Amino acid sequence: MNKTQIISFQNPEELARIVAAAWLKEIAAANQAGQPHHVALSGGRITLKFFATVIEMSRAQNVSLANVHFFWADERCVPPDDKESSFGAANEAFFRPLEIAADKIHRVLGEESPERAAEQANAEIKRLVPLNAAGQPVLDLVFLGLGEDAHVASLFPRETEAEQANPAAYRIITDSPKPPPTRVTLGYPAIAAAKAVWVLASGSGKETALRDSLMVGSKTPLGRVLQMRVGTRIFTDIARA
């Protein structure tokens, strides 16, 4: 039975602070155990606020992120210095301030052809992250945002069942309704296989998306993720009344 935990906040600042503290606790536990921590990041406005909070709290608490391996939940097929690049935003706002080593950052090569980018991303994640019996990488944590159409990563509502069932850890999206249209995304099986998935659902205009996703039998991308997993946390400042 899937179990979704919803943690509500009054504002984005409170959300970012609580999630940052929880993530740093996970990282500190991995450090103490001498284990790497494999995480997939997502973009979005709340993510930038979250990054700033993690930087502040990691320094205050003296928690090292040196053993964290960073992957992406999705990436646009653009060069890393493009303003649309999720890596580019994370690099400026997060990796550089924390001086994260280059060998811990496993970006999707958006400047390459989509086929090459997806191939490289699949090879890289499977090289470093333990695989389950189905051959899916078992990430320690996947961060997801929530779109107004209830999309997560670059998994959008209009996909066919065959596309949704694609077993590739990373796959190509060619018709994103939001530009740029071509992207590389983690698929549903890889997200379902993660040890933990934390959804940062923040911002106005997403009330219907969240409500519809929480319905029994929901067909939204987030709803599908929730139904495929044993447990998922949704951190939200969205009023659901």
N, C-alpha and C positions, 0 to 999 in steps of 0.2 A: 504494500500500500504506500502510495506517495504521501509525503508529509511536507507541507509548505508552511514555513514560519514567516509571519509578517511582522516586521518591527517598524512602528510608525514614529515620525518625528515632526516637529513643528516647522522646521525650516531646513534648507540645504546645509547650513553650517553645522547644525547639530548632527545631521546624518553623516556628514563627512568626518566629524570628530569621533563618533562612535564606531564607524566602520574602520577608520584608520587605527584606532586602539585595538580593535578585534584582530585586524590583519597583523599588526606588529606583534601581538601575542602569539599568533600562529608562527610567525617568522622566528621569534625568540625561542619557541619550543623546538623548532627544527634545528636552530643553531645549537641548542643545548644537547640535542640528540646526535649532532654531527651529521645531519642529513641536509641535502639540498631541498629547496622549496621551489616547485615548478608552478608558475602562475601565468594565466592568459589575461591580458588587459583589454579593455574596451575604451573607445573615445567618448566624447560628449562633454558638455559644460560641467556636469557634476564631477567628472573625472579630474578636471583641472583643479577644482576646489579640493578634491580628495587628495591629489598629489601634494598640494601645498601643505595640507594638514599632516600628511605622512612625513614629509621632510621635517617639519617643525617638531613633531612628536618623536620621531626616531632619534633626532639629535638630543632632545631633552631626556629621553629614556636610555640613550646609548645602545640602541638596538641596531646592529649591523645588517645591511641588506646584501652583503658581499656573497652570500651563498644562495641568493635568489636567482633563478633562471626565468627570464621574461620572454613570453610568447604573446601572440595577439589572438583575440577572439575573431577579429576580422581586420582587413586592411584594404584601402582603396588602391587600385592599380595606377599609382602615380609615383614619381620619384620621391625619395626621402626628404628632399628639401621643399616639396610642394606644400602649399598651405592646407591642402586637403589630406595630407598624410597623417595618419594616427601616430606613426612612429615619430615623425617630425615634431609633433606637439609634445609627445612624451619625452623626447630627447631634450627639448628646450626647457620644459617645466619640471622634469623629474630626474632623468638620468644624469645630465650634466651637473646640476646642483649637488647630487649625491655621489658624483664621481663613480658611477656604476661601470665596471669593467666591460669592455667591448665583447668579450667572450661570454658574457652572461645575457647579452641582448640578442635575441633570435628573431630578427625582423623578417617580415615577408618582403621579398624583393619586388616591390611594386613597379620599379623601372624596367623590369624584364617583361617578356610576354606573359600573359596570364597563365598559360600552360606551364611555363618554366617556373614562375613564382609559386604555383601550387605544388609542383613536383618538389621544389627545393624545400618548401615549408613542411611538406609531409616527411621528407627524408630527415630534416633537422629535428622535428619533434619526436620522431620514432627512434632517432639515434640517442636521445638524451632522457626521454621520459619512459618509465616502465609501461609495458603493454599488458592489457588484460587478455583473457582467453580468445576474445574476438579480434585481437590485433589492434584495439583502440588504445591510444595513449591515455594513461590515467594521471591527469594533471591534479596537483594538490588543490588548486583553486582556479575557477574561471569567474572573472568579473563580467557581468553583462549590464548594458544599459537597457532602456525601454523606449521605443519610438511611439509616436502618436497612433501609428497603425498596429501597435503591439509587436513590431519586429524586434528581434534581439540579434546581436552580432550583425551579419548581413543576410539573415534568414527572414524573408518577407512573406506576407500572407498568401500571395498568388501562386506559390510553388505547387507543382503536381505531387502526388503521392510518391511517384518514382524518384523525383528530385529529393524529396524529404528523406527517402530511405537510402540515398547514396551513402555507401559505407566509408568513403574517403574521409580521413581526419580533416583535411583541408580540401575545399573544392571551390570551383570558379562560379561566380555569379556574374551574368552578362547583362541583366536587365533590371538593375536596382532602380526603383522609382525615384530615388533621390540621387542627384549627380555626385560623383561620377558613376556611370552605370556599371562599370566593370570592377569587380572586387574579388578578393579571396577570403573565404570564411571558414571557420570551424563548422563542421556539420553537426546535425542532431546527435548521431551516435557518439562523437567525441565529447560533446557537452554532457550527454547522459552518463558517460563513463567517469567523469571527473569526481574526485573525492568530495568536493564542495563546489557549489555554484551560488554566488552572491549577486543578486540583481539590485542595482542602484537605480530605483525608479523615482526620478525627480523631475519636477517642472510641471507647469500648467498645461492643459490640453491633453493630458494623458489619463484622465479619470476613466473614460470609457474603455480604453485599452487595458488598463489594469483590472477593472471590474469584469470585463469579458474574459480575460485570461484566467481569472480565478473561478469561473463557472465550471461545474462538472461537465466533462466532455468538450471543453473548449477546443476550438480549432485554430486559435491564434498561434503564432510562433512561440510566444511565451507560454501559453497554455500547453502546447505540445511538449515543451521542455519540462514543465512541472509534472506532467503526466508520465514522462519517461523516467523520472528520477525518484529515488527513495526519499530524498530530502533536499529542499532548496530554501534559502533565505532571501526574502525580499525586504530590502531596506527602503522605506519610502516616506516622502513628505507630501504625497498626494492625498487629498481628502477623498474618502470613498463613500461618504454619506449620500 
